Amino acid sequence: MGEALFDLEQLLKSQKEALTLEEANILQTCKFKAVRQFMAGVITGASVALEDMYFNTSLCI
């Protein structure tokens, strides 16, 4: 998703006509949502991994 947004942004910026303020705001909102979802996934994944690591090592002691 991130790569697609990056490609879209590059394509839109390379066109002759500049983005309108509304179009730029929509693009920016999409980028913020993508970053937020990515970070939520990273935090969730790290939490699960750390929890699994904690419980697996405590059983071995």
MODELLER restraints for C-alpha pairs under 7 A, 6 or more apart:
rsr = mdl.restraints
at = mdl.atoms
rsr.add(forms.Gaussian(group=physical.xy_distance, feature=features.Distance(at['CA:2:A'], at['CA:34:A']), mean=6.80, stdev=0.5))
